[in-house]
Amino acid sequence: MTIAETYVRFGAREARGVSPAYERLSLAVSRDDGLLALAETLPPAKRQPNLLFGVVRLLGGPVHDPAAFHDFTLANWPAIEAELRSRAVQTNEPGRCAVLLPVLAALPQPLALIEVGASAGLCLYPDRYAYRYGDRLLGRGGPVLDCALTGSAPPERRPEVVWRAGLDLNPLDVTDPADVAWLDALIWPEHEHRRDRLRAAAAVAAADPPLLVRGDLVDDLPALAARAPAGATLVVFHTSVLYQVPAPRRAAFAEAVRALPGHWIANEAPDVLPYDALPEPPGDAHHNVLALDGTPLAWTRGHGQAMTWFG
C-alpha cells in the first residue's frame, strides 16, 4: 500500500463518521505531493497518519484546515520530523476497557493483568472505572465508559484485580505533564469527551500507579509474567498494538504468550492476527476483533464505543 493509499484508507475507514477534521485532512494529504514526499523520507513505521497529526497538534499546529496544515508542516518540518522519529502512537484510550470487561469479568477471579503496549497504563484499571451499556450502569465514580453492546447481555460485575503491570518500549508517566500532553495530542480534535475521560482516568492511575516496565513484548514478557502473584489468574492483553509490530515478531509474541499460564486477550485489526474465518463486520467503519486465547469473539470499535458479539 502506498503512503497516499494509507491516508485514503485512514480517512475512509477510521476517521469517517468519527472525526470530520481527520477525514478531511487525510484525503487532502493523500493528494499533497509535497507532504507525501516528506513522508517518504521517514521509516515505514513513522508514516502513520495519526502519528503525523498527533505531532502537529503537539507542536501547536492546525488540523482543521488542510491548507493551513500543509503550510505549517512544510515550515516546521525539521521539528516535526524529529518528533516523528522519536515518538510512537501510544493512544491510551481507557474507553477500550468497556469491550474488554465482558471477557475479564467472566474469567476465574481474582486477576493479575499484564498489558502489552501499555503506554501510561490507563487500560490496567478495568475494576476502577464505571460502565454504561445502554441503560445499564455498572460501577460508580469516573470516568463512565459508554459502549453500545449487541449480541450479549451486559456483564454483571467488574473484575477483581489484585496485580497490574504494563510492558512498553517507552512507558509514559501520567504524573509527567509532558507525557500527558502527548496523550492529549493523540486524541482526535473533536473528541472533548475523550479528553475529559483521559483526565479522569489519569487521576485514577496517578492515585495508585501501575507497575510499568520498559521492554520488548517478546523478550521481556516471560520475566514480567513470572512476577504475577500466585493464586491469581494471569491475563495478558493488548488493544490496537500489534499492527505496529512486524509480522515475524507478532508470531513470536503469540508463541510466547501461549506458553504462559493463564489467558490471552487480543483486540486488534482483523488482518493483524490469523483467524480461520470471521463473519462480516457490522458496517464499513474500522473494527477490531476481540479474541480470547486465539478464538475470535466479537467486533469492537477502536475507542471502545461499541462491540458486536459473533452469533
Solvent accessible surface area in square Angstrom, and as a share of the most:
residue,aa,sasa,rsa
1,M,153,0.69
2,T,80,0.47
3,I,20,0.10
4,A,29,0.23
5,E,88,0.39
6,T,43,0.25
7,Y,1,0.01
8,V,67,0.39
9,R,105,0.38
10,F,11,0.04
11,G,0,0.00
12,A,30,0.23
13,R,68,0.25
14,E,60,0.27
15,A,0,0.00
16,R,128,0.47
17,G,78,0.75
18,V,29,0.17
19,S,0,0.00
20,P,77,0.48
21,A,1,0.01
22,Y,3,0.01
23,E,37,0.16
24,R,111,0.40
25,L,1,0.00
26,S,0,0.00
27,L,43,0.22
28,A,29,0.23
29,V,4,0.02
30,S,12,0.08
31,R,177,0.65
32,D,27,0.14
33,D,117,0.61
34,G,33,0.32
35,L,8,0.04
36,L,29,0.14
37,A,61,0.48
38,L,39,0.19
39,A,8,0.06
40,E,104,0.47
41,T,82,0.48
42,L,7,0.03
43,P,55,0.34
44,P,106,0.66
45,A,63,0.49
46,K,40,0.17
47,R,56,0.20
48,Q,28,0.13
49,P,6,0.04
50,N,28,0.14
51,L,2,0.01
52,L,13,0.06
53,F,0,0.00
54,G,1,0.01
55,V,0,0.00
56,V,0,0.00
57,R,57,0.21
58,L,47,0.23
59,L,66,0.33
60,G,66,0.63
61,G,11,0.11
62,P,48,0.30
63,V,6,0.04
64,H,106,0.47
65,D,71,0.37
66,P,34,0.21
67,A,67,0.52
68,A,34,0.26
69,F,1,0.00
70,H,53,0.23
71,D,89,0.46
72,F,44,0.18
73,T,1,0.00
74,L,79,0.39
75,A,82,0.64
76,N,51,0.26
77,W,30,0.10
78,P,103,0.65
79,A,52,0.40
80,I,0,0.00
81,E,42,0.19
82,A,61,0.47
83,E,41,0.18
84,L,1,0.00
85,R,110,0.40
86,S,81,0.53
87,R,59,0.22
88,A,42,0.32
89,V,12,0.07
90,Q,20,0.09
91,T,28,0.17
92,N,12,0.06
93,E,4,0.02
94,P,2,0.01
95,G,2,0.02
96,R,20,0.07
97,C,0,0.00
98,A,0,0.00
99,V,0,0.00
100,L,1,0.00
101,L,0,0.00
102,P,18,0.11
103,V,6,0.04
104,L,1,0.00
105,A,8,0.06
106,A,84,0.65
107,L,12,0.06
108,P,86,0.54
109,Q,48,0.21
110,P,35,0.22
111,L,0,0.00
112,A,1,0.00
113,L,0,0.00
114,I,0,0.00
115,E,5,0.02
116,V,2,0.01
117,G,23,0.22
118,A,0,0.00
119,S,3,0.02
120,A,1,0.01
121,G,0,0.00
122,L,0,0.00
123,C,2,0.01
124,L,0,0.00
125,Y,0,0.00
126,P,0,0.00
127,D,24,0.12
128,R,90,0.33
129,Y,0,0.00
130,A,1,0.01
131,Y,0,0.00
132,R,96,0.35
133,Y,7,0.03
134,G,63,0.60
135,D,146,0.76
136,R,83,0.30
137,L,101,0.50
138,L,19,0.09
139,G,22,0.21
140,R,216,0.79
141,G,58,0.56
142,G,39,0.37
143,P,9,0.06
144,V,53,0.30
145,L,1,0.00
146,D,66,0.34
147,C,6,0.03
148,A,60,0.47
149,L,35,0.18
150,T,78,0.46
151,G,66,0.63
152,S,54,0.35
153,A,78,0.60
154,P,39,0.24
155,P,14,0.09
156,E,136,0.61
157,R,120,0.44
158,R,80,0.29
159,P,6,0.04
160,E,96,0.43
161,V,17,0.10
162,V,76,0.43
163,W,46,0.16
164,R,27,0.10
165,A,0,0.00
166,G,0,0.00
167,L,1,0.01
168,D,16,0.08
169,L,132,0.66
170,N,65,0.33
171,P,25,0.16
172,L,7,0.04
173,D,68,0.35
174,V,18,0.10
175,T,89,0.51
176,D,53,0.27
177,P,110,0.69
178,A,63,0.49
179,D,28,0.14
180,V,37,0.21
181,A,45,0.35
182,W,1,0.00
183,L,5,0.03
184,D,39,0.20
185,A,4,0.03
186,L,7,0.03
187,I,8,0.04
188,W,18,0.06
189,P,14,0.09
190,E,66,0.30
191,H,13,0.06
192,E,101,0.45
193,H,110,0.49
194,R,3,0.01
195,R,17,0.06
196,D,79,0.41
197,R,28,0.10
198,L,6,0.03
199,R,134,0.49
200,A,35,0.27
201,A,0,0.00
202,A,12,0.09
203,A,64,0.50
204,V,29,0.17
205,A,0,0.00
206,A,42,0.32
207,A,90,0.69
208,D,60,0.31
209,P,90,0.56
210,P,21,0.13
211,L,61,0.30
212,L,48,0.24
213,V,36,0.21
214,R,156,0.57
215,G,11,0.11
216,D,31,0.16
217,L,21,0.11
218,V,22,0.13
219,D,101,0.52
220,D,55,0.28
221,L,0,0.00
222,P,63,0.40
223,A,70,0.54
224,L,4,0.02
225,A,11,0.09
226,A,84,0.65
227,R,139,0.51
228,A,23,0.18
229,P,53,0.33
230,A,107,0.83
231,G,78,0.75
232,A,21,0.16
233,T,26,0.15
234,L,14,0.07
235,V,0,0.00
236,V,2,0.01
237,F,1,0.00
238,H,0,0.00
239,T,4,0.02
240,S,25,0.16
241,V,25,0.14
242,L,0,0.00
243,Y,83,0.32
244,Q,61,0.27
245,V,21,0.12
246,P,89,0.56
247,A,63,0.49
248,P,102,0.64
249,R,82,0.30
250,R,48,0.18
251,A,66,0.51
252,A,31,0.24
253,F,0,0.00
254,A,17,0.13
255,E,130,0.58
256,A,20,0.15
257,V,6,0.04
258,R,149,0.55
259,A,85,0.66
260,L,31,0.15
261,P,105,0.66
262,G,43,0.41
263,H,54,0.24
264,W,13,0.04
265,I,0,0.00
266,A,3,0.02
267,N,0,0.00
268,E,4,0.02
269,A,16,0.13
270,P,45,0.29
271,D,109,0.57
272,V,11,0.07
273,L,12,0.06
274,P,126,0.79
275,Y,41,0.16
276,D,159,0.83
277,A,81,0.63
278,L,54,0.27
279,P,64,0.40
280,E,153,0.69
281,P,48,0.30
282,P,66,0.42
283,G,44,0.43
284,D,132,0.69
285,A,28,0.22
286,H,35,0.16
287,H,13,0.06
288,N,2,0.01
289,V,1,0.00
290,L,0,0.00
291,A,2,0.01
292,L,40,0.20
293,D,58,0.30
294,G,26,0.25
295,T,78,0.45
296,P,32,0.20
297,L,43,0.21
298,A,0,0.00
299,W,11,0.04
300,T,1,0.00
301,R,44,0.16
302,G,17,0.16
303,H,21,0.09
304,G,1,0.01
305,Q,64,0.28
306,A,27,0.21
307,M,2,0.01
308,T,37,0.22
309,W,53,0.18
310,F,46,0.19
311,G,125,1.21
